[in-house]
Amino acid sequence: MLKVRNLVKIYPGAKRIAANNISFDIEGGEICAFLGMNGAGKSTTIKSITGIIPFNRGQVLLNGYDIQQDPLGAKSQFGFVPDNYKLYEKLTGNELVNYTADIYKIDSATRKERIGRLAEMFKLTKAMNQQIGSYSHGMKQKICLISTLIHNPSVWMLDEPMVGLDPQSIRAVKDYMVEHAKSGKVVFFSSHALDTVAGLCDRAIIIGAGKKLGDVKIADVNKQEGGLERHFLDLVNKADAEYQAFLRQLEHEEQELAAKHGKAKASAMMAKRAQDMALGKISND
């Protein structure tokens, strides 16, 4: 299970909260999408959940392991495919995946079986002994996917996993998501492909301007007029209008402070207020 409780993240010096009091649970057996427009806070939230960046308040539990209190225990529970990954390009595909298997202490027989099966699934068998630097973008995406699955993680998280993949590989990723969830594990991924989400997922969590806007069952919204797309756009468009009004209010307040204290001090005061909101010292509504 993945549990996120009242997650708050603000970047140093920022005047707005990137992830604002976000909470949700995802149980084993579910495929859950994480939806939002560009800049909504999806990547920030996922990077906070995985321990890549620290967060200001809240709690993240992966199978009971707290990402802040026991980061190694928590990280042993998941596999993560980021949207912008870096690979050791002088290694071969086999060397990279075996290196990852060493980190997770996977025995030789198990890793051999998994590498063979996953490489075949993603049509990468013939390239496993080639240097990663010679791979195409899609092949690099595939070796990253294989590396995250080598320890059969209880929670599989992906940030825009389909980008750069050919149709055959996209089908393979979808099939593996279904297989992974059917084995009682969590699949959680961000995406802009609403058609894919509508046909694949059990749930979708929707965020906008750093706030959770909705948590819906896909089967329910698919029955509504316009389906998931209409539901999603209605939520985010309303949230965006409110957010733009909020930004105008912030700009007006900063202009008033600048008239009294100067631009530099006004900017610092606005950033300090946002930090206080993130720490719960004042309301963040």
Wavefront OBJ file of the C-alpha trace (Angstrom):
o trace
v 0.000 0.000 0.000
v 1.044 3.571 -0.708
v -0.188 6.163 1.788
v 0.327 9.911 1.386
v -0.819 12.139 4.219
v -1.060 15.961 4.026
v 1.996 16.284 1.791
v 3.298 19.845 1.503
v 6.255 20.924 -0.622
v 7.496 24.426 -1.369
v 10.775 25.157 -3.108
v 13.198 27.537 -1.354
v 12.441 31.153 -2.236
v 9.179 30.303 -4.027
v 6.053 32.347 -3.406
v 3.615 29.525 -4.146
v 3.276 26.005 -2.734
v 4.113 23.275 -5.260
v 2.280 20.451 -3.430
v -0.429 21.727 -1.123
v -1.766 19.338 1.532
v -2.108 16.304 -0.759
v -3.459 13.047 0.674
v -4.423 9.704 -0.849
v -4.148 5.931 -0.378
v -3.528 3.335 -3.086
v -4.008 -0.315 -2.205
v -2.418 -3.379 -3.737
v -4.204 -4.546 -6.857
v -4.936 -1.037 -8.124
v -3.691 0.771 -11.207
v -3.985 4.461 -10.360
v -3.247 7.376 -12.682
v -2.003 10.752 -11.504
v -3.444 13.471 -13.720
v -2.918 17.207 -14.050
v -1.915 19.914 -16.484
v 1.734 20.903 -16.929
v 2.935 22.592 -13.749
v 0.149 21.101 -11.626
v 2.617 19.504 -9.204
v 2.622 15.882 -10.402
v 6.391 15.459 -10.701
v 6.987 17.367 -7.462
v 4.590 15.070 -5.615
v 6.084 11.903 -7.096
v 9.648 13.047 -6.364
v 8.611 13.783 -2.767
v 6.991 10.360 -2.418
v 10.122 8.618 -3.704
v 12.504 10.614 -1.505
v 14.261 12.326 -4.412
v 13.426 15.716 -2.912
v 12.558 16.554 0.715
v 9.131 17.892 1.625
v 8.085 20.409 4.277
v 5.219 18.605 5.982
v 3.245 15.381 5.815
v 3.967 11.675 5.732
v 4.589 9.066 3.037
v 4.323 5.362 3.860
v 5.232 2.541 1.484
v 4.047 -0.775 2.947
v 4.368 0.864 6.354
v 7.896 2.218 5.792
v 8.158 5.977 6.294
v 10.154 7.640 3.501
v 11.551 10.221 5.943
v 12.128 8.023 8.993
v 13.326 4.889 7.176
v 14.323 5.913 3.642
v 16.191 2.690 2.817
v 13.309 0.516 3.986
v 10.821 2.625 2.022
v 12.934 2.702 -1.139
v 13.286 -1.069 -1.089
v 9.514 -1.259 -1.618
v 9.224 0.578 -4.926
v 10.548 0.824 -8.445
v 10.502 4.258 -10.071
v 10.758 5.364 -13.691
v 11.328 9.155 -13.785
v 10.332 11.411 -16.659
v 13.927 12.587 -17.143
v 16.351 9.797 -16.353
v 20.128 9.483 -16.600
v 21.801 6.157 -17.357
v 25.362 4.828 -17.164
v 25.850 4.856 -20.927
v 29.206 3.032 -20.934
v 27.578 -0.013 -19.359
v 25.741 -2.617 -21.378
v 22.074 -3.240 -20.744
v 22.921 -6.466 -18.904
v 25.519 -4.721 -16.740
v 23.088 -1.997 -15.721
v 20.284 -4.397 -14.825
v 22.663 -6.686 -12.907
v 24.035 -3.661 -11.052
v 20.484 -2.785 -10.016
v 19.857 -6.409 -9.026
v 22.979 -6.297 -6.833
v 21.615 -3.237 -5.011
v 18.392 -5.096 -4.240
v 20.259 -8.329 -3.406
v 18.471 -10.437 -6.015
v 19.913 -13.965 -6.270
v 21.477 -15.071 -9.561
v 18.787 -17.571 -10.563
v 15.947 -15.118 -9.958
v 17.633 -12.258 -11.779
v 18.489 -14.461 -14.767
v 14.867 -15.514 -15.154
v 13.545 -11.968 -14.746
v 16.074 -10.370 -17.085
v 15.295 -12.920 -19.771
v 11.536 -12.528 -19.412
v 11.551 -8.721 -19.258
v 14.034 -8.325 -22.113
v 11.853 -10.564 -24.258
v 8.714 -8.668 -23.266
v 10.244 -5.329 -24.275
v 11.954 -6.747 -27.386
v 15.417 -5.858 -26.080
v 17.037 -9.313 -25.896
v 19.458 -8.768 -28.781
v 20.592 -5.398 -27.405
v 21.271 -6.428 -23.797
v 25.012 -6.861 -24.439
v 25.367 -3.559 -26.274
v 26.489 -0.328 -24.590
v 23.569 1.825 -23.497
v 25.181 4.808 -25.222
v 24.351 3.153 -28.552
v 20.655 2.777 -27.663
v 17.868 4.865 -29.156
v 15.673 6.947 -26.834
v 13.023 4.239 -26.804
v 15.559 1.523 -26.004
v 16.895 3.579 -23.091
v 13.345 3.909 -21.802
v 12.953 0.138 -22.014
v 16.171 -0.637 -20.110
v 15.072 1.823 -17.442
v 11.749 -0.032 -17.158
v 13.517 -3.380 -16.860
v 15.836 -2.025 -14.145
v 12.916 -0.819 -12.041
v 11.183 -4.197 -12.281
v 14.143 -6.460 -11.541
v 13.256 -6.656 -7.827
v 9.505 -7.094 -8.507
v 8.586 -3.988 -6.485
v 5.467 -3.847 -4.339
v 4.855 -0.299 -5.581
v 5.694 0.539 -9.206
v 5.729 4.290 -9.885
v 6.205 5.887 -13.272
v 6.304 9.519 -14.424
v 5.056 9.749 -18.037
v 6.192 6.195 -18.867
v 4.814 5.965 -22.414
v 6.702 8.950 -23.858
v 9.146 7.866 -26.566
v 7.958 4.268 -26.776
v 6.742 2.603 -29.962
v 3.185 1.143 -30.037
v 4.424 -2.401 -29.413
v 6.346 -1.300 -26.304
v 3.417 0.764 -25.044
v 1.285 -2.366 -25.283
v 3.939 -4.300 -23.339
v 4.002 -1.662 -20.580
v 0.206 -1.716 -20.310
v 0.158 -5.515 -20.144
v 2.796 -5.544 -17.438
v 0.884 -2.935 -15.427
v -2.160 -5.192 -15.483
v -0.061 -8.235 -14.556
v 1.662 -6.334 -11.733
v -1.638 -5.148 -10.258
v -3.239 -8.588 -10.547
v -0.427 -9.965 -8.374
v -1.598 -7.643 -5.580
v 0.861 -4.797 -6.137
v 0.411 -1.053 -6.666
v 0.857 0.674 -10.028
v 0.900 4.487 -9.863
v 1.769 6.617 -12.878
v 1.384 10.137 -14.214
v 0.113 10.668 -17.718
v -1.476 13.126 -20.135
v -2.934 10.288 -22.226
v -6.522 10.307 -20.965
v -7.643 7.621 -23.419
v -4.982 5.269 -22.058
v -5.993 6.032 -18.474
v -9.696 5.546 -19.239
v -9.037 2.109 -20.720
v -6.415 0.861 -18.281
v -6.804 2.277 -14.771
v -9.016 1.574 -11.794
v -8.685 5.091 -10.371
v -7.392 8.538 -11.195
v -6.179 11.192 -8.788
v -6.436 14.663 -10.311
v -4.448 17.679 -9.131
v -4.213 21.301 -10.155
v -2.095 24.185 -8.878
v -0.595 21.812 -6.310
v -3.956 20.778 -4.799
v -5.881 17.530 -5.095
v -9.024 18.238 -7.113
v -10.516 14.777 -7.319
v -10.112 11.043 -6.731
v -12.374 9.117 -9.081
v -13.190 5.560 -10.063
v -12.625 5.194 -13.786
v -15.601 2.875 -14.233
v -17.868 5.593 -12.802
v -16.597 8.527 -14.895
v -16.583 6.401 -18.059
v -20.373 6.147 -17.688
v -20.772 9.931 -17.579
v -21.310 12.110 -20.647
v -17.901 13.041 -22.027
v -16.207 10.416 -19.835
v -12.887 11.015 -18.132
v -11.853 13.820 -20.483
v -14.899 15.960 -19.679
v -14.604 15.277 -15.952
v -10.897 16.110 -15.958
v -11.243 19.327 -17.973
v -14.163 20.561 -15.872
v -12.122 20.150 -12.709
v -8.861 21.639 -13.972
v -10.473 24.561 -15.808
v -12.356 25.609 -12.678
v -9.202 25.219 -10.582
v -7.153 27.193 -13.114
v -9.609 30.105 -13.027
v -9.373 30.167 -9.228
v -5.598 29.902 -9.390
v -5.269 32.795 -11.827
v -7.395 34.926 -9.489
v -5.106 33.895 -6.630
v -2.027 34.901 -8.642
v -3.552 38.295 -9.377
v -4.212 38.729 -5.672
v -0.600 37.826 -4.866
v 0.666 40.280 -7.473
v -1.525 43.048 -6.053
v -0.334 42.348 -2.504
v 3.293 42.323 -3.597
v 2.855 45.632 -5.407
v 1.406 47.178 -2.240
v 4.310 45.838 -0.176
v 6.799 47.070 -2.763
v 5.353 50.570 -2.540
v 5.985 50.542 1.223
v 9.208 48.533 1.509
v 10.788 48.293 -1.944
v 10.718 45.414 -4.468
v 13.447 43.283 -2.912
v 11.955 43.305 0.575
v 8.442 42.784 -0.771
v 9.588 39.705 -2.712
v 11.307 38.320 0.393
v 8.192 38.957 2.498
v 5.976 37.114 0.004
v 8.368 34.156 -0.076
v 8.483 34.105 3.735
v 4.691 34.014 3.892
v 4.605 31.064 1.494
v 7.190 29.231 3.621
v 5.090 29.873 6.745
v 2.064 28.447 4.941
v 4.021 25.343 4.010
v 5.102 24.863 7.618
v 1.522 25.327 8.866
v 2.224 28.546 10.733
v -0.589 30.294 8.859
v -3.501 29.085 6.749
v -2.671 27.949 3.224
v -6.232 28.266 1.856
l 1 2 3 4 5 6 7 8 9 10 11 12 13 14 15 16 17 18 19 20 21 22 23 24 25 26 27 28 29 30 31 32 33 34 35 36 37 38 39 40 41 42 43 44 45 46 47 48 49 50 51 52 53 54 55 56 57 58 59 60 61 62 63 64 65 66 67 68 69 70 71 72 73 74 75 76 77 78 79 80 81 82 83 84 85 86 87 88 89 90 91 92 93 94 95 96 97 98 99 100 101 102 103 104 105 106 107 108 109 110 111 112 113 114 115 116 117 118 119 120 121 122 123 124 125 126 127 128 129 130 131 132 133 134 135 136 137 138 139 140 141 142 143 144 145 146 147 148 149 150 151 152 153 154 155 156 157 158 159 160 161 162 163 164 165 166 167 168 169 170 171 172 173 174 175 176 177 178 179 180 181 182 183 184 185 186 187 188 189 190 191 192 193 194 195 196 197 198 199 200 201 202 203 204 205 206 207 208 209 210 211 212 213 214 215 216 217 218 219 220 221 222 223 224 225 226 227 228 229 230 231 232 233 234 235 236 237 238 239 240 241 242 243 244 245 246 247 248 249 250 251 252 253 254 255 256 257 258 259 260 261 262 263 264 265 266 267 268 269 270 271 272 273 274 275 276 277 278 279 280 281 282 283 284 285
